[in-house]
Amino acid sequence: MNAFMGEVAVVTGATRGIGRGIALELARQGCHVAFSYRSRADLAETLTAELHALGVRSLAAQVDSTDLAAVREMIARTRGELGEIQVLVNNAGITRDKLLMTMGAGDWQEVLDTNLTGVFNCCRAVITAMMKAKSGRILNVTSVSGIVGMPGQVNYSASKAGIIGFTKALAKEVGRLQITVNALALGFIRTDMTAGLKPEYERQATDLIPLRRFGTVEDVAPVAAFLVSPAARYITGTVVHVDGGLAM
């Protein structure tokens, strides 16, 4: 299946979990993939090999998404080595969970900078070329935490709610140029980020999910790929929930 016919995508935070799953799903559908990572060069090498095995070209870049100059450099490299960018998936994100009364200014700022400013930086780096081409698809990964709020996550919830507002505003700015901007609101997905949950908390969380289970990367990646595919060209400004019904 070659839904993307050799198009070029950028996926941030792609060496593990959801980002990795999305990158591989896009590659399976014929998309060349540039991806960013913060550390773990070994995982980047593994993903590069997996992408090449799927018959697509790739580019790996160790980039701090909070640094606009570094993001611009990655985008320029991608255009030079892979071609013009049709797809951007903003997936990179972190948590620093604490109750507000114990949350330091650094805990707040680091999460906002990575999760929200990172989205701004990546979108800012690609949007001019997309506007000139009058084409492009952007997907921002957010969370049910930004919709319903989660205790111990005032920083994370604020950043993810900000992504939703950002998505809707940008969709209105660039829609006339046939650029789509959507958000994917995820619930509890089995990744490294949820692996450390205490068993009692996981049981309580599962009881709140109508489907009574945590999601998997395999539940997320095909939905993400659809939202940045040509088949979704008439969908924009939308927040799609992949959460087992948690935020209904």
Phi, psi and omega in degrees: 000120182240066183297335186258350172046052176078015177291168182245131178238149170246128178236123181268149179060054194252005185278348181218162168054229187296315180300317178298315179299319180293315180302315181291322178295318177298319179296320179299332181264016171093014184265133169285143191230124166258139181220153179249157175208156182268322182212205174050064176302332180296320178291326177296319178296320179297314179296319178303315179297319180294321179294316179296324179296336178274000174087019179243164175271155181213166176215128178250135181222126175278106189224136170271112185294347177280353182256102184299320181297319179293322178296315178301321179296317178298316180296320178296318177298318180299314179298320182292323186263328184247333182118183181297146186266123176261337189227135171233127174243113178269100183246336186303133179192158180223165171235150171218069190287128174200155171293150183305323184295341179246002183280126178275165179299325179294321178299319179293307188293320182296319179292316178296318181296313183288310189282323185255309178296327176300320177296315177304311183299314182292318177295319180299325184286336183253343195291326182297314180295321178296321180294320178295323180281346185054046182194149176154154178226128180240135176232124179252123180276118178241204188207154172299339177298333177276355180254312183253347182077145178226134179299141182083006184227039181299325178289311181295315179299318179297317181294319183285327173294322177299321179298322179295314177298318178301314182301312182294319180294315180293322178303320179288327180294318191248003181300322181297343179261014177065031174257127179260144179223116182228168179232147178244110183266111185262146173265218180281110180245137181287101178218183175302329183292330180258355184295334183269007180295140176293143183307321181294319179294321179297319178297317179296318180295318181298324179295336180275348184266119181306326178279357174057038173199157170286151176281172177236165176302325180293338174283334188267313191303316180295327178292316177300314181298320178299316185293340176252010180269162176301336180295338181259026186294345179252020177244120177207153181069019186256143173252111181263126181271127169237083192216012180066015180093006186302320187262017179297000000 
